[in-house]
Amino acid sequence: MSRLIDFLLLPKPNNTMNNTKYVFVTGGVTSSLGKGIIAASLAKLLQERGYSVTIQKLDPYINIDPGTLNPYEHGECYVTDDGAETDLDLGHYERFLNIPTSQANNVTTGRIYQSVINKERKGEFLGKTVQVIPHITDEIKHRIQILGNTGDYDIVITEIGGTIGDIESLPYIEAVRQMQWELGEENAIVIHLTLVPYLSAAGELKTKPTQHSVKMLMQSGVSPDILVCRSEHEINDTIKRKLALFCNVKKQDVIQSLDAETIYDVPNMMFDEGLDYVVLEKLRLSTRKQPKLKAWNKFLDKHKNPTSTIEIGLVGKYVELHDSYKSITEAFIHAGAANKTKVNVRWIHSEQLTPENAAASLQGLNGVLVAPGFGDRGIEGKIAAVQYVRENNIPFLGICLGMQMAVIEFARNVLKLDMANSTEMNPEVKHPVINLMEEQKEVTEKGGTMRLGAWDCQLTQDSKVFQAYKEELISERHRHRYEFNNKYKEQIEAAGMKATGVNPKTGLVEIVEVPTHPWFVGVQYHPEYKSTVLNPHPLFVDFIKASLKHSKK
């Protein structure tokens, strides 16, 4: 009798919290299968069906955020309007959905534990022993539901980083199990993305890795509702039936995801496979409205059928890992399609560039982008690149550190301030044309302490940037500690480099141009973060247009 009473006193599944449905995307067998692209593609299809959708990423590493991670290890650090330093997958989410993300869209294990420990120090757990279950899992569930509880979204898609079997991911999987139990199977489902490899020696696809991955997931108490199977070869009905039988799903819930020509093909591929239909059926939502993808496919048509080709040099210090500049290369694709132009990128390592080899390294380019970065490694190569394109009238776009290098190059070679530099590279520099921001001088911690997020910028009307944006007041995302030194502004402008964008509150220079050059623009902010498929960034569109014009000379 006591056991029956205990059972009756257990908290019952809560199906009335709100109307938001949850979709969890997990990965198995191997990393880099494309959970972020599958999540973004599904979200795009659901959005096209009329549902309000957002996506969040749960990262199992103990860093508070990726802001202090080496780009070689984690790729680029993406920044949101509200100043969150996040995983690069959030860039995919924004590019696909054309809606901004926020701090709530990216959660790390470090942030989870930090929050729980802070609560424990404040006595919020009333002296109880703080444990992974329930305290860590409760915090994870709270973070997952922050977006859902706003009432703004019909569906929240949550991508869980890592691979099933990783120790770091276990608390997240347990939180998913609890949420499915609490919310009910029609309100929370799991998509498991896995690999079905082809063994050329045997001449066949192998399902065993997927079976093991699903078995491992089920050992944690979670049974996948849908399998998305990455493969290089068609998965026939026989294999689908086998996967369905051994992985405890229906055959129609086994979705193949073949290699795509471009990530922007994946929404169409997932629609053809019926992923969005299966998801809505399981969530008991209407499937009546069909996705049209008109604007999306119009972009794809331009992207795949260009009428021109140009080559842009991307000068950076992390070019060995192209994901370090993911948002930039995607912005090139968006702007290229807007100009019906294929943009080929020539990757140029700034450490290998010198004034002596700059001409040979940059020869034949139609435009050059000098990329963001931190530290003094490779900056002289960036300065050499800026000098070459400025003197040879090649379209130039400098982003963040790239803009600062443009100012330094101009000060050195036009103003003849031989020792001009940034105090980031040389704290004792004689001519600090780039200097540490005042509010940064007392900062000692590195994580989340830069100038971050959206800031306004007032544009000068007779400028290249005004022609691109076609508005006077813009808002762009920042991530930096150092700024244009206004003590040199009058001197630099008198020599021919104009400050054409200024923060209206602080007076800090955001944009510099050389009006006598065909197209020479440096921006302190990161325009690449706001470029999407449906809204290519105007600055990139204008840069590609100028580069296309240069190619036809």
C-alpha positions in Angstrom: 0.0 0.0 0.0 2.8 2.4 0.8 4.4 1.9 -2.6 1.0 2.7 -4.2 0.7 5.9 -2.2 4.3 6.8 -3.2 3.4 6.2 -6.9 0.3 8.4 -6.6 2.3 11.2 -5.1 4.8 11.3 -8.0 4.6 14.5 -10.0 2.5 13.8 -13.1 3.6 14.8 -16.7 2.9 18.4 -17.2 1.1 18.9 -20.6 -0.3 22.3 -19.8 2.9 24.4 -19.3 2.3 26.1 -22.7 1.6 25.2 -26.3 5.2 25.1 -27.4 6.4 21.8 -28.9 10.1 20.6 -28.6 12.2 18.8 -31.2 15.6 17.5 -30.0 18.3 16.7 -32.5 21.1 14.3 -31.4 24.0 12.8 -33.3 25.6 9.4 -33.4 28.5 7.4 -34.8 30.7 10.4 -35.6 30.8 14.1 -35.3 30.5 16.6 -38.2 27.4 14.9 -39.7 25.6 18.2 -40.0 23.2 18.4 -37.1 23.1 22.1 -37.4 22.2 22.1 -41.1 19.5 19.4 -40.5 18.1 21.4 -37.6 18.1 24.6 -39.7 16.6 22.9 -42.7 13.8 21.4 -40.7 13.2 24.8 -39.1 13.0 26.5 -42.5 10.4 24.0 -43.7 8.3 24.4 -40.6 8.6 28.2 -40.9 7.4 27.9 -44.5 4.4 25.9 -43.3 3.5 28.9 -41.1 4.9 27.9 -37.8 7.0 30.2 -35.6 10.3 28.4 -35.0 13.6 29.0 -33.3 16.6 26.8 -32.8 19.0 26.5 -29.9 22.4 24.7 -29.5 23.5 22.9 -26.3 27.3 22.6 -26.2 28.8 20.1 -23.8 32.1 21.8 -23.2 32.9 23.5 -19.9 33.9 26.9 -21.4 31.2 29.5 -20.4 31.0 30.4 -24.1 33.3 29.9 -27.2 34.6 33.5 -26.9 38.0 32.4 -25.6 38.3 29.3 -27.8 41.0 29.1 -30.4 39.5 29.4 -33.9 41.5 26.4 -35.0 39.7 24.3 -32.4 36.1 25.5 -32.8 35.9 27.6 -35.9 34.5 31.2 -35.7 32.8 32.7 -32.7 29.4 34.0 -33.8 28.0 37.1 -32.0 24.3 37.9 -31.5 22.6 41.3 -31.3 22.5 41.0 -27.5 26.2 40.5 -27.3 26.4 36.8 -26.8 29.5 35.0 -28.0 28.1 31.7 -29.4 28.7 28.6 -31.5 29.0 29.1 -35.2 25.8 26.9 -35.7 23.8 29.9 -34.6 25.0 31.6 -37.8 23.4 28.8 -39.8 20.2 29.2 -37.9 20.0 33.0 -38.6 21.1 32.5 -42.3 18.3 29.9 -42.9 15.5 31.4 -40.8 16.3 35.1 -41.4 15.5 35.9 -37.7 18.0 36.9 -35.0 19.1 34.6 -32.2 20.1 35.6 -28.7 22.0 34.4 -25.6 19.1 32.0 -24.9 19.9 30.1 -28.2 23.3 28.8 -27.0 23.9 27.1 -23.7 27.2 25.4 -22.6 27.9 23.0 -19.8 30.1 25.7 -18.3 27.2 28.1 -18.1 24.9 25.4 -16.6 27.3 24.5 -13.8 28.2 28.2 -13.2 24.5 29.0 -12.7 23.9 26.0 -10.4 27.0 26.7 -8.3 26.0 30.4 -8.0 22.6 29.3 -6.7 24.2 26.9 -4.2 26.4 29.7 -2.9 23.3 31.9 -2.4 21.6 29.1 -0.4 18.8 28.6 -2.9 18.9 24.8 -2.5 18.3 25.0 1.2 21.3 23.0 2.3 20.5 20.0 0.0 23.3 18.0 -1.6 23.7 19.4 -5.1 23.8 16.7 -7.7 23.7 16.1 -11.4 20.2 14.8 -11.0 18.1 16.7 -10.3 19.9 20.1 -10.1 22.0 20.1 -13.2 19.3 18.4 -15.3 16.7 20.9 -13.9 18.9 23.8 -15.0 19.3 22.3 -18.4 15.5 21.9 -18.7 15.0 25.4 -17.6 17.4 26.7 -20.2 15.8 24.6 -22.9 12.3 26.1 -22.1 13.3 29.7 -21.8 12.5 30.4 -25.4 9.4 28.2 -25.4 8.0 30.0 -22.3 8.1 33.4 -24.1 5.0 32.4 -26.0 6.7 33.6 -29.2 7.4 30.1 -30.7 5.2 27.2 -31.8 8.2 24.9 -32.0 11.7 25.0 -30.4 14.3 22.8 -32.1 17.2 22.0 -29.7 20.5 20.7 -31.2 22.6 18.7 -28.7 26.3 19.0 -29.4 28.7 16.1 -29.4 28.0 12.4 -30.2 25.9 9.9 -28.3 28.3 8.0 -25.9 30.3 11.1 -25.0 30.4 11.4 -21.2 29.9 15.2 -21.5 26.5 14.8 -23.2 24.9 12.5 -20.7 23.2 15.1 -18.5 21.7 16.6 -21.7 20.3 13.3 -22.8 18.9 12.7 -19.3 17.2 16.1 -19.4 15.7 15.2 -22.7 14.3 11.9 -21.2 12.8 13.9 -18.3 11.2 16.5 -20.7 9.7 13.8 -22.8 8.2 12.2 -19.7 7.0 15.5 -18.3 5.6 17.0 -21.6 4.2 13.9 -23.3 5.3 12.2 -26.5 3.2 14.6 -28.7 5.0 17.6 -27.3 8.7 16.5 -27.3 10.3 14.3 -29.9 13.8 13.2 -30.7 15.5 13.1 -34.1 18.7 11.1 -34.2 21.2 11.9 -36.9 23.5 9.0 -37.7 25.8 7.6 -40.3 25.2 4.7 -42.7 28.6 4.1 -44.3 29.3 2.5 -47.6 32.0 -0.2 -47.5 33.5 -0.4 -51.0 35.2 -3.7 -50.3 31.8 -5.3 -49.5 30.0 -3.2 -52.0 27.1 -2.3 -49.6 25.8 0.1 -47.0 26.2 -0.9 -43.4 23.6 -0.3 -40.7 25.5 -1.7 -37.7 27.0 1.7 -36.6 23.5 3.2 -36.5 22.1 0.2 -34.6 24.8 0.6 -32.0 24.3 4.4 -31.8 20.6 3.9 -31.2 21.2 1.2 -28.7 23.5 3.6 -26.8 20.8 6.3 -26.9 18.2 3.9 -25.6 20.4 2.8 -22.8 20.1 6.4 -21.6 16.3 6.0 -21.6 15.7 7.9 -24.8 14.2 6.2 -27.9 14.5 8.2 -31.2 11.3 9.0 -32.9 12.9 9.7 -36.3 16.2 8.6 -37.8 18.0 10.8 -40.2 20.7 8.8 -42.0 23.7 10.5 -43.6 25.0 8.5 -46.5 26.9 8.8 -49.7 24.6 6.3 -51.4 20.8 5.9 -51.7 19.3 4.1 -48.8 16.8 1.6 -50.3 13.6 0.3 -48.8 15.3 -2.9 -47.6 17.8 -1.0 -45.6 15.1 1.3 -44.3 13.0 -1.6 -43.1 16.1 -3.1 -41.4 16.9 0.1 -39.6 13.3 0.5 -38.6 13.1 -3.0 -37.2 16.4 -2.8 -35.2 16.0 0.8 -34.1 12.4 0.6 -33.0 11.0 3.2 -35.4 8.5 3.1 -38.3 9.9 2.7 -41.8 8.5 6.1 -42.8 10.4 7.6 -39.9 13.8 6.6 -41.5 14.9 9.6 -43.5 17.9 9.6 -45.8 20.2 12.6 -46.0 22.6 12.3 -49.0 25.6 14.5 -49.6 24.5 17.8 -51.1 26.1 20.1 -53.6 25.6 23.0 -51.2 24.1 23.3 -47.7 21.3 25.4 -49.2 20.0 22.3 -51.0 19.2 20.5 -47.8 15.8 22.1 -47.1 14.6 20.9 -50.5 16.1 17.5 -49.9 14.5 17.2 -46.5 11.1 18.3 -47.9 11.4 15.6 -50.6 12.1 13.0 -47.9 9.1 14.2 -45.8 11.0 15.1 -42.7 8.8 18.1 -41.9 5.7 16.1 -42.5 6.8 13.3 -40.2 7.7 15.8 -37.4 4.4 17.6 -37.6 2.5 14.3 -37.5 4.3 13.2 -34.4 3.7 16.6 -32.8 0.0 16.4 -33.8 0.2 19.7 -35.7 -1.5 20.5 -39.0 0.3 19.6 -42.2 -2.2 21.3 -44.5 -0.1 24.3 -45.5 2.7 23.2 -47.9 6.2 24.8 -48.0 6.7 26.9 -51.1 10.3 28.0 -50.7 9.9 30.5 -53.5 12.4 33.1 -52.3 14.7 30.3 -51.2 14.7 28.6 -54.6 15.1 31.9 -56.4 18.3 32.4 -54.4 19.4 28.9 -55.2 18.8 29.4 -58.9 21.0 32.5 -58.9 23.6 30.8 -56.8 23.8 27.8 -59.1 23.5 29.6 -62.4 25.9 32.6 -62.2 26.5 34.8 -65.3 29.9 35.9 -64.0 32.9 34.7 -61.9 35.3 36.6 -59.8 38.1 35.8 -57.4 38.3 37.4 -53.9 41.4 37.1 -51.7 40.7 36.4 -48.1 43.7 37.4 -46.0 43.7 35.9 -42.5 45.8 34.1 -40.0 43.5 31.1 -39.5 42.9 30.1 -43.1 43.9 26.5 -42.5 40.5 26.0 -41.0 37.9 27.6 -43.3 35.3 27.4 -40.6 37.2 30.2 -38.8 35.7 32.5 -41.4 32.4 30.7 -41.9 30.1 33.8 -41.8 32.3 35.6 -44.3 32.3 32.8 -46.9 28.6 32.4 -46.5 28.1 36.2 -47.0 30.1 35.9 -50.2 27.6 33.3 -51.4 24.6 35.5 -50.5 26.2 38.6 -52.1 27.4 36.6 -55.1 23.9 35.3 -55.8 22.5 38.9 -55.5 25.0 39.8 -58.3 24.4 36.6 -60.2 28.2 36.0 -59.7 30.2 33.0 -58.5 32.7 34.1 -55.9 35.8 32.0 -55.8 37.9 32.5 -52.6 41.7 32.5 -52.7 42.8 31.7 -49.1 45.9 33.7 -48.3 47.8 33.2 -45.0 48.8 36.6 -43.6 52.0 35.2 -42.0 53.3 34.3 -45.4 52.6 37.7 -46.9 55.4 40.3 -47.2 55.8 43.6 -49.1 58.2 41.7 -51.4 55.7 38.9 -52.3 52.4 40.7 -52.0 52.2 41.5 -55.8 52.7 37.8 -56.7 50.3 36.6 -54.0 47.5 39.0 -54.8 47.9 39.1 -58.5 44.8 38.5 -60.6 42.4 39.1 -57.7 39.2 41.2 -58.3 38.9 42.1 -54.6 40.6 41.5 -51.3 39.0 41.1 -47.8 41.3 41.4 -44.8 39.8 39.3 -42.1 39.2 39.9 -38.3 41.6 38.4 -35.7 43.4 39.0 -32.5 47.1 39.4 -31.6 50.2 40.4 -33.5 50.8 37.2 -35.5 50.5 37.9 -39.2 49.6 41.6 -39.0 52.5 42.8 -41.1 51.2 40.5 -43.9 47.8 42.1 -43.6 49.3 45.6 -43.8 51.3 44.5 -46.9 48.0 43.3 -48.5 46.2 46.6 -47.7 49.1 48.6 -49.2 49.1 46.6 -52.4 45.3 46.9 -53.0 45.2 50.6 -52.0 48.0 51.5 -54.4 46.7 49.3 -57.2 43.0 50.3 -57.0 41.7 46.8 -56.2 38.4 46.7 -54.2 39.1 46.3 -50.5 37.0 45.4 -47.5 38.6 45.3 -44.1 36.6 43.8 -41.2 37.5 44.7 -37.5 41.2 44.0 -37.3 41.2 44.4 -41.1 39.9 47.9 -40.8 42.5 48.7 -38.1 45.3 47.4 -40.4 44.0 49.7 -43.1 44.3 52.7 -40.7 47.8 51.6 -39.7 48.9 51.1 -43.3 47.6 54.5 -44.3 49.3 56.2 -41.3 52.6 54.6 -42.1 52.7 55.0 -45.9 50.7 58.1 -46.6 51.2 60.2 -43.4 54.7 58.8 -43.1 54.2 58.0 -39.4 56.8 55.1 -39.6 56.1 53.8 -36.1 52.3 53.8 -36.4 50.7 50.8 -34.9 48.0 49.5 -32.5 48.7 49.3 -28.8 47.4 45.7 -29.0 50.6 44.9 -30.9 53.0 47.4 -29.2 51.8 49.0 -25.9 54.7 51.5 -26.2 54.1 52.5 -29.8 55.0 56.1 -30.7 51.9 56.7 -32.9 49.0 54.6 -31.5 46.5 55.2 -34.3 44.6 52.2 -32.9 44.2 52.3 -29.2 42.6 50.3 -26.3 39.1 51.6 -25.5 38.9 53.6 -22.3 36.4 51.2 -20.7 38.7 48.2 -21.5 41.8 49.5 -19.6 40.6 48.1 -16.2 39.4 44.8 -17.6 41.5 41.8 -16.6 39.3 38.8 -17.5 39.1 37.8 -21.2 35.7 36.0 -21.5 32.7 38.2 -22.5 34.4 41.4 -21.7 34.9 43.0 -25.2 32.6 45.5 -26.9 30.0 43.0 -28.0 26.7 43.0 -29.8 24.7 45.6 -31.7 25.8 49.2 -31.8 24.5 52.1 -33.9 26.5 53.9 -36.5 25.8 57.2 -38.3 26.8 57.2 -41.9 28.0 60.1 -44.0 25.7 60.6 -47.0 28.4 61.1 -49.7 30.1 57.8 -49.0 30.3 54.3 -50.4 28.7 52.8 -47.3 25.7 55.1 -47.6 25.3 54.1 -51.2 25.4 50.4 -50.1 23.0 50.7 -47.1 20.8 53.5 -48.4 20.1 54.7 -44.9 21.9 57.1 -42.5 21.6 55.1 -39.2 22.6 51.5 -39.1 23.1 48.9 -36.4 25.9 46.3 -36.6 27.4 43.7 -34.3 30.8 44.2 -32.7 33.5 42.1 -31.1 36.7 43.9 -30.2 38.7 45.8 -27.6 40.6 48.3 -29.7 39.4 51.3 -31.6 40.4 54.0 -34.0 42.3 56.7 -32.0 40.4 60.0 -32.5 43.5 62.0 -31.7 44.7 61.1 -35.2 41.3 61.6 -36.9 41.9 65.1 -38.2 45.4 64.3 -39.5 44.2 61.1 -41.2 41.2 62.7 -42.8 43.4 65.6 -44.1 45.6 63.1 -45.9 42.6 61.4 -47.7 41.2 58.7 -45.6 37.7 59.7 -44.4 35.7 58.5 -41.3 32.3 57.9 -43.0 30.7 56.1 -40.1 30.7 57.2 -36.4 28.9 55.9 -33.3 26.4 58.7 -32.5 26.8 58.3 -28.7 30.6 57.7 -28.3 31.9 59.5 -31.3 34.1 56.5 -32.1 35.0 55.9 -35.7 33.2 52.8 -37.1 34.0 53.1 -40.8 36.9 54.5 -42.9 37.0 55.0 -46.7 39.4 56.3 -49.2 37.2 58.3 -51.6 39.8 58.5 -54.4 39.9 54.7 -54.5 37.3 52.7 -56.6 36.1 50.9 -53.5 38.1 50.9 -50.2 36.1 50.4 -47.0 37.2 49.3 -43.5 34.6 48.6 -40.9 35.1 48.1 -37.1 32.1 45.9 -36.8 31.3 42.4 -38.3 28.8 42.8 -41.2 29.1 39.1 -42.0 27.1 38.1 -39.0 23.9 39.7 -40.4 24.0 38.3 -43.9 21.2 35.8 -44.6 19.9 34.0 -47.6 16.9 36.3 -47.9 18.7 39.4 -46.9 22.3 39.5 -48.3 24.3 42.1 -46.4 24.4 45.4 -48.4 28.1 46.0 -47.8 29.0 42.5 -49.1 26.6 43.0 -52.1 28.3 46.4 -52.9 31.8 44.9 -52.4 31.1 42.0 -54.8 29.5 44.5 -57.3 32.7 46.6 -57.2 34.9 43.5 -57.6 32.8 42.4 -60.5 33.3 45.8 -62.1 37.0 45.5 -61.5 37.0 42.0 -63.2 35.6 43.5 -66.4 38.2 46.2 -66.9 
